[in-house]
Structures are given as structure tokens and as C-alpha cells.
Amino acid sequence: MTGPAKNLIEFAQRARDSAADLPAVELSIGAYRRGGEAESAFIQAARSAGIAVDIIPERGRFDRSVTTEMRRIAAAREPDIIQTHNVKSHFFLRLSGLWHERAWLAFHHGYTAEDFKMRCYNAVNRWSLRVPRHVVTVCGPFVEQLVRQGIERERISVLHNSVKPFQPLDDEKIRRVRSSIPAPEATPILISIGRLSHEKGHLDLLDALALLREWNCAFHTVFVGEGVERPKIEAARDRLGLQQHVTLAGLQHDVRPYFRMAQAAVIASHSEGSPNALLEAMSAGLPIIATSVGGIPEIAKDGESALLVDPHNPEALAQAIRRVLESSDFRKSLAACAQATVIAYSPVSYHRALVGIYQRVLALPAEDQRS
């Protein structure tokens, strides 16, 4: 599941049995499902967490009939707030007209351009986000992006993602995963966790790794994730002669063994919001090398809880990785500071902040004449 999906399920579980000082929140989920397709991992996880799930059947990518199902679900559930979490849902919620009747809270997690479908949805998002009562985004730079698109600044709040404390796991799981990596036991392991898409900067990371090899640094890097960029990444790895230095592990539902076996985590993204890969690495106590984009410098401080470099700069990335690999004391210092910092991004803090936004949204007057 994506980071926003994990946060949503965690919030729903915690909000249902809220602490006495916060109002309880009853949250149900509407999820798309195309005919003949199996239930997604997200739907299965939501059901397993005891969350009510309403299926929104769709015949294809731009099936306008989903708006009828949205209206049926809203009539049955009678929610105080309807919240949407992606550009597709923003579009169909506005199209449905439900925002005239219910408070609408839209979550903006940033844009991806993986395929034609997403580019189409992105193009209409400016229209979609003109009418929600409030918009929640995950970092300061996204606020500026939304303001440039015509969204009033006073209708936008920033709420970073949250992360649970790192859960312990069986040493045998770590050994099993490590044995699948074709590198000698003493070789330092780097991990890069995330969707294989252009904005994640995997090609920049490969160029940085080629420099590390030229500098005779010992390393092996594991890319954990799947996506449309995999063929390009494999081609670049082969072109750079990094077959013995880079493993593509594919999609992994439990990434904890990868955090535990690694000496450092690398995030080479061109753009980010509030990346779960960063928060999870901090919680796991890993030193982190990351690009200074989106919400990353809002969460991690350069030289203290991470090493931050400019995006699109493989040489700076390589130098930062080398610095981390060459000093065990520096690695320990970065990791300890990261673990201390990430406490502020706990699910409890997220819950408290989001309930506060709900209360503000419900106190706002309805403005049905937005256009």
C-alpha cells in the first residue's frame, strides 16, 4: 500500500477508540473496484482493520457512473465530512455535486505522471480543488503549488504523514532476505524504497553508484518497489555495468528486513511530499541520504538527522553516500538524531492534528457558490 493509504487505515483504527480528550471519529472508506478484478491490498487491509468499506464499481478509467454510486453511499452513510485522497476522487466528487450538500475535505499528496490516465486527472485537478471546503497537503512547497493553481491559501493546511514506532522482527527473516542479496556478507548495503517512477530519481542514483564504484567504494544497493520505470532502470544498470552492485527486489509487503540489514537509506527523488520511506527509515534508526525536495527538509535537518543534497546531482549524492559509508560514528549520530526527531510524527500526533482540522472544517460556513 501507499503511504497515504497506511496513514488512513492507522487513523481510522485509532480514531474509532479515541482517547478521552479527543472526540471519536467514525470513518468508512469508499474504494473503486473494476469488474472482474480481485480486491486490492488496500481494501483487504481496511477490512482486516475492521473499517467499513463501500465498493464503488467502475467499468473503466473515466466511468462517470461512479458519481451515482458516490451519491448512494453518501445518502446511506450521511457523513459530516467527505474526504478524498487522489486526483481521480477529487474529480468525481466535484462532478457528483455532493460538495453542495456535505463538507468536503480534499487531501493533496502531490502529482505523479506515470501514464496518460494520471496526466489527464492532474490536468483537471485545478478545477476540482476550487470547491472543497478545505484542502490538506503534506508539505509547504505543495501549498505554494496549490496557491499558484488558484486555491486560496487560507483554505490549505499542512499535515505531514505519520509513522508507527519500528516493530521488531525475527532475526531469521533478516537472514533470509540478506541471503537473497548477491553480495558478500561484509559488503555495506544501501536501500532505496519506493515506487519505480520517474520522479523518484532512480536513474540519478544509478549514476551516483557508478561514481562510487569508480572511487572504489564497497557497496551493494537494493531497490525495493515496482513501477513503470523498471525497464529504464534495468537498462541503465546494465549500461553502467552495475549488475553486480544493484538488485531490484520488486514489490515487498514487509520492508522491515531491508531496513534492518542496510547500513543506510537513500532517497534520490526529484519531488516528494511527506515520504513514508523517509519516516520509516528514521524510525528504523538508519542514516539517510536524501534530496532536499518537498517536505524532506521540513522533517529532517541536514547534517543532523540526514544528509541532504540538491536533486538531479548524482555527484553530490555519491559524495554524501561515501561520507556516510566511511564513518561509522557519523552513521550512528545521524541514526540517533533521526530516531529522536521522528517521535514528533507519531500516529497520536497525526490523529490530534487531523481531528483539529475536522473541527475547523465543520465550523466553516458552506460556500456552495464556488466556481
N, C-alpha and C positions, 0 to 999 in steps of 0.2 A: 504494500500500500504506500501511497504517497505520504509525505509529512503532514499536509493538511488533513488527510483522512485519519491518520493516527491521532492527531490533536482533537479532532471532532469526537471520535469514539471515547477517548480518555475523558474529555469534558463531559460528555453525556453520562458516563458512568458516575463520575464524581458529583455532578450537579443533581443527580437523582436523589442522592443521600447526602445532601449538603450539610455543612456544619451549621450550628445554631445561629451564628452571626451573619449568615447569608441566606437569602431565600432559595428554596429548592427550585430547580428548573426541570420541567418535563420536556424532553426533546425526542422527537421522532424524525426519521430520515426518509426522504423520497429519493429513490435511486433508479436510474434508467436501466432497462434490460431489453435487448433486442431479441425478437422471436427466434427460438432455437439455440440461443447462446446459454451456456452454463452461468450460474450465479457467480458474480465476481468475488474476488478475495475480500473486497470491501464489504459487500452485502453479507457474506458469510461471517466476517469478523463482527459486524454490527449485530447480527442475530445472536451470535455466541455471547456477546456482551449484554444481552437482554434488552437491546434497544428495538423499539417498534420500527419496522421497515415497511414502507409502502412502495410497491414496484410501479414504475412508470413505463409501460410498454412503448416501444418505438419500432417503426418499420424501417427507418433509415436515418441518415445523418441529419436531415433537415425536415423531420416529420413534425409538421405543425400540430398534429393531433395530440401531442404531448401536453399542449396547453389545456385541453379539455380535461385530461386526467389530473393535471395540477389543480384545476378548479374543483374537481370532485374531491380530491384529498383535502383541500383547504376547507371545503364545506363540512367534511366529516370530522376533521381534527379541530376546527375552529381555533387556530393558533393566534396568540397575541402577536407573535413576530414570525415572519417567514424570512429565512436567511438562505442565501445562495452562495456557492463556493467556486464557481468557474464561469468562464465567459459564455458557455453554452447555456447554462442555467440562468445567467443574467438575462440573456436574450429572450429566452422563452418566458421567463417570469414577467418581463416588461410586456411582451406580446400578449400574455394572458389577461392583462388588465387587473390582476389581483392587487397590484400596488395601490389601486384606488380604494381598496377595502381593508387592507391589512398593512401593518407596519412592515416595511421591507428593509432588511439589513443585508447588504452585499459585501462579501469578502473578496478582496482583490489580492491574489497571490502572485501576480506578475504574469507575463506573457511567455508562451513558447510558440515556436513556428515549425513544429515537426512536420506538418503536412498541410495540404490545401484546406482541409476542413478547419483546422485551428486558425489558419490565416484569415479565413472568412469570418469566423467568430470574433477574432481580435479586431477586425475592421469595424464591426458594428458595436463594439463594446462601449465606445464613446456615447453612442445613442442610448444604449442600455442603462448606463450608470448615471444618466441625468436625473432619474426619478426616485431611486431608493431614498428612504428617509435618512439613512446614514451608510457610509462606506468604511469598512475596516480593512486596512492594509498592513503589511508586515514589516515595513521599514520606511525610514524617512525619504530616501530617493523616490520611492513609489508614490509618496504624497505629491512630490513635485511633478512627477509624470502625470498624475491624475489631474492636478490643477491646470497643467498645460492643456489637458483634454477638455477643460471646461467644467470640471467638478469643483464646487465651492469648497475652499479649504476648511471652513467650519463644519462641513459635513463629513470630515475624514478623521479617523482615529488610527493610531499605530498600535498594533498588538503583536509582539514577537511570538514566535512559536514557543512551545514548552517541551521539556524532556523529563522523563522519569529518571530517578537515580539508576545508575548502571546495575543491571541484575547479574549476579554471579552465575557461572555455568560450570559444568563438569569439565575437568581438565582433559578428559578423553575426547570431547568434542573439539577442543582446540588442537589436540594432537592429530586428530583425523583430518581436519581442514589443512593444517600445516603440511601433513604428508602428501596432500594433493598438489602442493606448490612445487614445481620443478626447480628448486634451488637448494643448495647445501644449507644445513641447519644453522650455520653461523652467519649466513647472509642476512643483512638488515632488510626487513620487509616494509615497504610503503603501501598504503592502501588509498584508493580513490573510489569513493562510494557515491553513486548517483546514476540517474538516467543517462544513457548514451545518446545525448543530443548536442547539437552544435554549441549551444550557449554554455555548456559545462566545460568547454575548453580542453577536451582530452587531447586534441592534436597539439596544442601548446605544451601540454605536459609531456607528450612523447618527444617533442623537440628538446625540452629540458632534460629528459632522461638520456637522450643521445649525447648531450654535453657532459652529463655526469659520467657516462661511460668513457668519453674522451679524457676526462680528468682522472680516470682510474679509480672511481668510487665504487665500492661494492654495494649492490642493492638488487632487489627484485620488487617490482611493482605489480599489485593486483588491482585490476579494475573490477569492481563489483557493481553490476547493474546491466540493464539491457535497453536497447533502443534502436532507432533508425540509423544512427551514425556508426553502428558496429562495422559494416563493411569498410567504411573510410578509415576507421581506427585500425582495423586489421591490416589494411593496405599500407597505412603509414608506418605501423610497427614493422612490417616486412621490409619496406623501403629503407627504413633507418637501421635495419639489421638488429632489431631489439627482440627477436623471437625468444632468446634465452633470458631476457630481462623483464618481460611483461607477460602476465597471464590475464586473460579475460575470463572471469569466473561466472559471468552471467548473472541472472536474477537470483538473489538469495533471500529467503524469507526470514532468516535469522542471521544477522550480520555480526552478532556478538563475538563469535570465534575469530573473525577477521580483525576486529578491534584489539582483541587480546593477544594475537600473535604478531601484531605490527609494531614497529618502532616509531612510526609517525604516520599521520594522515595528511593528504594533500587535496586541496580544493583549488582547481585552476579556472574557475568559472569566469565567463565574460559578464554575466549578470546573475544576481541572486536576490532573494528576498530575505527570509529568515531561515537559512538552510538547516534542516534537521541533521544533515551529515555533520555540520559543524557542532551543533549542540550535543549530538550523541558522542562525537569524538571527545569533546570536552568532558562529558560525564564519564566516559571510559578512562579518562586520565591519560590521553595521548597528546604528545606535542603535535601542533598543527601548523602547516604552511598553507596559506590561503591568499587569494587575490583580494584586494581591498575594494570590493564592489557591494552594492546593495546594503543589506543590513549587517554584513560581516564586521565592518569596523565599529558598528554600534554595539556589538556583542563582545568581540574580542579586541583587546588592546595590543597594538603592535609592540613586540619585544617583551611583553609580559605574559599574556595568555595565548599568544600565537605570533608567528612571523607573517607579516602581511606584505605583499608586493603588488605592483601595478599589474592589471590584466594585460594580455597579449604581449607578455615579455618573458619568453622562455629562459633567457639568460639569468634574469633576476630570480626567477623561480628556481632554477638549478642552483644558483649560489645560496639561496635560502635553505634548500634541501640539504646541500652539502654542509652548511653551518650546523644544522640540527643533527645530522648523522655523525659529525666529527666530535661532538661534545656530549657525553652522557650527562654531565652536570647541567648543561643548558636544557637538554631534553627534560630532565626531572623538574627543573624550575618552571618551564613552560607548562608542563602537565599539571603540576601542583596548583599553579595560579589559575589554569583553566577550570580545574575541578572546583576551586573556591568560587570562581566567577559564575559558573553555571547554576549554582544554587538559586540565584535570583530568577531563573527561568523555569521554576518548578510548576507542575500542574496546579498546585494550590494557588500560586500567584496568578497563573493564567485564568483560572476559574474566577478569582476575585475580580480581576480586571474586566473579563467579559460580562459578568453579571452587572458590573457598574455601567458598561456600555448599554446593556439591555435596558437598565433603568432609565438612562438618559434618552434612549430612543423612544421608550413608551411615554416619556414626559413631553416629547416634542409634538407640536401640532401637526396634524396631517396636512400635506400640501399636494392636493390632487391635481393642481393645475400646472405642475412642472412640465416642461416641454423640451 
